[in-house]
């Protein structure tokens, strides 16, 4: 299909979605002055994914919105990535700028050089360099999302991930994919790039339904069944102690799910949350031992 207006509108929506899903994370980190639970590896993978994606979209003459989209992805991912070091490792502003600025210039230089080189290759009817760019961008985008799959596998939960912002990211993939369908030339590799990440996010939603939604529904049903139909009183209420014994078996330690702090990150993984709980419990045990020694 050749509908330039639809292609540009949908491409713009994709670029907005990809921006919106990271901007709140940057703001949240700045307001709370920490980046606890955020995965810097994921942010760096996404930053590098924007380089080959930008090369591919520009050389293949995608609509303007899809050319700008990878640049926004790289910039915002780099900002989020360096926040992890600034807040969590207590780097100074000078050190953060000294690290992130050369990386940003390096990415920009590599992208510019590849655009010039691949345009020459395209004029000579060489397709494999562009195919390589598409494969690299799809692999890096997927690798960032797969970081969550590892946590889901280990901890058997999708606790800590904001499904609202995951949905926004998935919507960006979907609108970008549909935008390609409305261009004058159907680009299969472009569909694969955005389709790969979209499928992975759908998988995260499916895991959330299995590990999070289903147990929640069962819990609600158990509460209703525990109410006496005649007196309306609770006949079977679990004790507080028993609730504390409910642990995340995948973590290998007795860490109750309700002990996990509420997620305020756009992307927080269970491993980051569990580290906080372990440190709090260790500090608590240390305080108890001191009190016992000095009554």
Backbone torsions as a table, in degrees:
resi	resn	phi	psi	omega
1	UNK	NA	142.3	179.9
2	UNK	-120.4	86.7	179.4
3	UNK	-128.5	85.7	-174.7
4	UNK	-57.5	-38.2	-178.6
5	UNK	-63.2	-47.0	179.7
6	UNK	-63.9	-39.7	-179.8
7	UNK	-62.6	-43.7	-179.3
8	UNK	-70.3	-40.4	-180.0
9	UNK	-63.7	-47.4	-179.3
10	UNK	-67.7	-38.3	176.9
11	UNK	-63.3	-38.7	177.4
12	UNK	-64.9	-41.2	177.0
13	UNK	-61.6	-39.7	177.5
14	UNK	-62.7	-42.7	179.0
15	UNK	-65.0	-39.5	179.1
16	UNK	-64.8	-44.0	180.0
17	UNK	-61.7	-43.6	-179.8
18	UNK	-66.2	-28.1	177.0
19	UNK	-78.4	-45.5	-176.2
20	UNK	-60.4	-37.5	-174.9
21	UNK	-73.0	-13.0	177.0
22	UNK	-108.5	-30.8	-179.9
23	UNK	-58.1	-45.3	177.8
24	UNK	-60.1	-33.5	178.7
25	UNK	-64.6	-43.0	178.1
26	UNK	-60.7	-45.1	-179.0
27	UNK	-65.7	-42.4	-179.8
28	UNK	-61.4	-46.5	178.6
29	UNK	-58.6	-41.5	-177.8
30	UNK	-68.0	-41.0	-177.3
31	UNK	-69.4	-40.0	-176.5
32	UNK	-94.2	-7.1	177.6
33	UNK	59.3	37.5	170.9
34	UNK	-159.2	165.3	178.2
35	UNK	-131.9	39.5	-176.8
36	UNK	-62.4	132.2	177.5
37	UNK	87.0	-13.0	179.7
38	UNK	-79.3	139.3	-177.7
39	UNK	-93.9	105.4	178.7
40	UNK	-63.5	-29.6	178.7
41	UNK	-60.9	-44.2	179.3
42	UNK	-60.8	-43.4	-178.6
43	UNK	-64.4	-40.0	179.8
44	UNK	-70.2	-37.6	176.5
45	UNK	-61.5	-42.2	178.6
46	UNK	-68.4	-35.5	178.2
47	UNK	-61.9	-45.7	179.0
48	UNK	-70.5	-29.1	178.5
49	UNK	-62.8	-30.3	179.9
50	UNK	-67.2	-21.7	-178.5
51	UNK	-69.8	-60.7	178.9
52	UNK	-65.9	-30.8	177.9
53	UNK	-65.4	-41.6	177.1
54	UNK	-64.0	-40.9	177.8
55	UNK	-60.2	-48.3	-176.7
56	UNK	-64.0	-46.9	-176.7
57	UNK	-65.9	-34.7	-179.4
58	UNK	-75.5	-46.7	-178.7
59	UNK	-65.6	-34.4	179.8
60	UNK	-84.3	6.1	175.8
61	UNK	57.8	45.5	173.6
62	UNK	-67.4	168.3	178.9
63	UNK	-61.9	161.6	-172.1
64	UNK	-57.5	-41.0	-177.9
65	UNK	-61.1	-41.0	-179.8
66	UNK	-74.2	-17.7	174.0
67	UNK	-78.2	-36.1	-179.8
68	UNK	-77.4	-32.8	-174.8
69	UNK	-50.8	-48.6	179.9
70	UNK	-64.3	-30.4	179.3
71	UNK	-67.6	-40.6	176.5
72	UNK	-64.4	-41.2	179.4
73	UNK	-60.2	-47.0	-179.1
74	UNK	-64.0	-46.4	-177.4
75	UNK	-62.5	-51.0	-176.9
76	UNK	-68.6	-34.1	177.2
77	UNK	-66.9	-39.0	177.1
78	UNK	-65.2	-41.9	178.6
79	UNK	-61.0	-45.8	180.0
80	UNK	-65.2	-39.1	-179.9
81	UNK	-62.5	-46.7	-176.4
82	UNK	-72.0	-24.2	175.1
83	UNK	-61.8	-34.2	179.0
84	UNK	-59.2	-39.3	-178.6
85	UNK	-80.5	-34.5	-179.7
86	UNK	-67.3	-44.1	-176.4
87	UNK	-88.1	-39.6	-173.6
88	UNK	-88.7	-33.9	179.2
89	UNK	-103.5	4.3	174.5
90	UNK	58.6	40.0	175.0
91	UNK	-70.6	151.0	174.7
92	UNK	-77.8	162.8	178.3
93	UNK	-61.1	-40.0	179.7
94	UNK	-61.7	-42.3	-179.6
95	UNK	-68.4	-40.4	179.4
96	UNK	-63.1	-42.7	178.2
97	UNK	-66.9	-36.9	179.9
98	UNK	-66.5	-25.4	179.6
99	UNK	-89.9	-48.9	-172.3
100	UNK	-76.4	-31.6	-178.0
101	UNK	-63.4	-49.7	177.0
102	UNK	-60.6	-36.2	179.0
103	UNK	-64.2	-42.1	179.5
104	UNK	-63.4	-44.1	178.0
105	UNK	-65.4	-37.6	178.1
106	UNK	-62.7	-45.0	178.8
107	UNK	-62.8	-43.3	178.9
108	UNK	-64.0	-40.6	178.9
109	UNK	-65.6	-42.8	179.0
110	UNK	-63.0	-42.6	-179.5
111	UNK	-64.5	-44.0	-179.7
112	UNK	-62.6	-43.8	179.8
113	UNK	-63.9	-40.9	-179.5
114	UNK	-68.5	-35.3	178.7
115	UNK	-62.7	-46.1	179.4
116	UNK	-63.2	-46.1	-177.0
117	UNK	-64.9	-44.3	-176.3
118	UNK	-73.9	-25.2	173.6
119	UNK	-67.0	-38.8	176.2
120	UNK	-64.9	-43.6	179.2
121	UNK	-63.2	-37.9	179.6
122	UNK	-65.7	-38.9	177.7
123	UNK	-63.2	-28.0	177.6
124	UNK	-92.0	11.8	176.3
125	UNK	63.6	35.3	173.4
126	UNK	-97.3	116.5	-175.3
127	UNK	-97.6	-24.6	-172.9
128	UNK	-62.6	-33.5	177.6
129	UNK	-61.9	-40.0	178.1
130	UNK	-68.6	-37.4	176.3
131	UNK	-61.0	-39.3	178.1
132	UNK	-64.0	-41.5	177.8
133	UNK	-61.7	-42.6	179.0
134	UNK	-63.5	-43.2	-179.6
135	UNK	-64.8	-40.5	-179.9
136	UNK	-65.3	-44.5	-179.1
137	UNK	-65.4	-42.3	178.9
138	UNK	-63.9	-40.9	-178.8
139	UNK	-66.3	-41.7	-178.6
140	UNK	-70.3	-40.1	176.7
141	UNK	-63.3	-43.4	-179.8
142	UNK	-66.3	-38.7	-179.2
143	UNK	-61.9	-37.4	177.6
144	UNK	-62.7	-42.1	179.4
145	UNK	-72.7	-36.7	-178.4
146	UNK	-62.3	-20.1	175.9
147	UNK	-58.6	-33.5	178.0
148	UNK	-73.0	-35.0	179.7
149	UNK	-62.0	-34.8	178.4
150	UNK	-64.6	-44.5	178.4
151	UNK	-64.3	-38.8	178.1
152	UNK	-62.4	-42.2	-179.8
153	UNK	-65.8	-43.0	-176.6
154	UNK	-71.3	-45.2	-171.8
155	UNK	-99.9	-6.0	179.0
156	UNK	54.5	41.5	177.8
157	UNK	-161.3	156.1	175.3
158	UNK	-110.4	24.9	-179.5
159	UNK	-65.2	134.2	176.9
160	UNK	105.8	-13.3	179.8
161	UNK	-98.4	131.0	178.1
162	UNK	-80.5	110.0	-178.9
163	UNK	-70.0	-21.7	177.4
164	UNK	-63.6	-49.5	-176.9
165	UNK	-77.6	-27.7	171.8
166	UNK	-63.3	-40.1	177.7
167	UNK	-63.5	-38.7	178.3
168	UNK	-65.0	-42.0	178.4
169	UNK	-63.3	-44.4	178.8
170	UNK	-62.4	-37.8	177.4
171	UNK	-64.0	-36.6	175.6
172	UNK	-63.0	-40.2	176.2
173	UNK	-63.6	-43.5	-177.3
174	UNK	-64.7	-47.7	-178.7
175	UNK	-66.5	-36.0	177.0
176	UNK	-65.5	-40.9	179.5
177	UNK	-63.2	-46.0	-179.9
178	UNK	-66.3	-32.9	178.0
179	UNK	-59.8	-38.3	178.7
180	UNK	-64.2	-36.0	-179.3
181	UNK	-64.6	-26.6	-178.6
182	UNK	-91.9	3.8	177.0
183	UNK	-80.4	166.1	-177.4
184	UNK	-65.1	-27.3	-179.2
185	UNK	-123.9	126.2	179.2
186	UNK	-75.8	116.7	-176.8
187	UNK	-104.2	105.4	-176.6
188	UNK	-65.3	-41.1	-178.7
189	UNK	-64.8	-38.3	177.2
190	UNK	-62.9	-39.3	177.1
191	UNK	-63.1	-40.4	179.6
192	UNK	-64.2	-41.2	-178.5
193	UNK	-57.8	-54.9	-176.7
194	UNK	-76.8	-31.8	-179.5
195	UNK	-67.4	-34.5	-179.4
196	UNK	-61.8	-49.9	-179.5
197	UNK	-67.6	-36.8	178.9
198	UNK	-60.0	-43.7	179.7
199	UNK	-63.8	-40.4	179.9
200	UNK	-65.0	-40.0	177.6
201	UNK	-66.6	-37.3	176.3
202	UNK	-61.6	-37.6	176.7
203	UNK	-63.1	-37.7	177.5
204	UNK	-64.6	-41.3	176.5
205	UNK	-61.8	-41.1	179.8
206	UNK	-63.4	-42.2	177.3
207	UNK	-64.1	-38.0	177.9
208	UNK	-63.3	-39.3	176.7
209	UNK	-64.2	-39.4	-177.3
210	UNK	-74.5	-47.0	-174.3
211	UNK	-89.0	-26.1	-174.7
212	UNK	-109.6	-50.2	-173.7
213	UNK	-72.9	-45.7	-177.9
214	UNK	-60.5	-49.2	176.9
215	UNK	-60.6	-35.4	178.8
216	UNK	-64.3	-42.4	178.4
217	UNK	-63.6	-43.5	178.9
218	UNK	-62.0	-39.2	179.6
219	UNK	-64.5	-41.4	178.3
220	UNK	-64.7	-39.9	179.5
221	UNK	-66.8	-39.7	178.1
222	UNK	-63.3	-37.0	178.7
223	UNK	-63.5	-41.6	-179.9
224	UNK	-67.1	-39.1	-179.9
225	UNK	-70.0	-25.8	-179.0
226	UNK	-75.5	-13.9	178.5
227	UNK	-78.7	132.9	178.2
228	UNK	-71.0	127.3	-178.0
229	UNK	-66.1	-23.1	-177.3
230	UNK	-91.6	-53.1	-174.7
231	UNK	-89.0	-20.8	-178.5
232	UNK	75.8	13.1	179.4
233	UNK	-97.4	160.2	-179.9
234	UNK	-79.0	127.9	-178.4
235	UNK	-98.4	-19.8	-176.8
236	UNK	-148.1	93.0	-179.0
237	UNK	-110.2	120.6	-180.0
238	UNK	-64.2	141.0	-179.8
239	UNK	-72.6	161.6	178.7
240	UNK	-63.8	-35.6	-179.5
241	UNK	-64.5	-40.5	-178.4
242	UNK	-67.7	-33.8	178.3
243	UNK	-67.1	-31.5	178.4
244	UNK	-70.8	-20.4	-178.5
245	UNK	-83.7	-8.0	177.0
246	UNK	-75.4	115.3	-173.0
247	UNK	-117.6	161.3	171.7
248	UNK	-82.4	100.2	-173.6
249	UNK	-63.5	-31.7	-179.4
250	UNK	-65.1	-27.6	-179.6
251	UNK	-77.6	-15.8	177.2
252	UNK	79.2	6.5	179.2
253	UNK	-137.2	158.4	-179.1
254	UNK	-79.0	87.5	179.2
255	UNK	-121.4	110.8	-176.8
256	UNK	-68.1	142.5	-177.9
257	UNK	-62.9	-35.2	-177.7
258	UNK	-73.7	-9.1	176.4
259	UNK	-78.2	-17.0	-178.8
260	UNK	-68.6	132.5	179.9
261	UNK	-66.8	151.6	-180.0
262	UNK	-65.7	144.4	-175.4
263	UNK	-79.9	124.6	173.1
264	UNK	-115.3	2.1	177.0
265	UNK	-89.6	155.4	171.8
266	UNK	-67.6	-43.8	178.0
267	UNK	-128.6	102.2	175.3
268	UNK	-124.2	136.2	-177.7
269	UNK	-107.4	155.4	-177.1
270	UNK	-57.0	-34.5	-178.1
271	UNK	-61.4	-39.7	177.7
272	UNK	-65.9	-40.2	179.0
273	UNK	-65.1	-43.5	-176.7
274	UNK	-65.8	-33.0	176.5
275	UNK	-61.1	-39.0	179.5
276	UNK	-64.1	-45.0	-178.4
277	UNK	-62.9	-43.0	179.9
278	UNK	-60.6	-43.8	-179.0
279	UNK	-65.0	-39.4	179.2
280	UNK	-65.3	-41.9	-179.0
281	UNK	-69.2	-36.3	177.3
282	UNK	-63.7	-42.7	178.7
283	UNK	-64.8	-37.4	179.3
284	UNK	-66.3	-42.4	178.1
285	UNK	-64.3	-37.5	178.2
286	UNK	-64.3	-38.9	178.4
287	UNK	-68.2	-35.8	178.5
288	UNK	-65.6	-39.9	-179.3
289	UNK	-66.2	-35.0	178.5
290	UNK	-66.7	-41.6	-180.0
291	UNK	-64.7	-35.7	178.3
292	UNK	-68.0	-37.4	-178.2
293	UNK	-72.3	-33.1	-178.5
294	UNK	-125.2	82.5	-178.8
295	UNK	-69.1	NA	NA
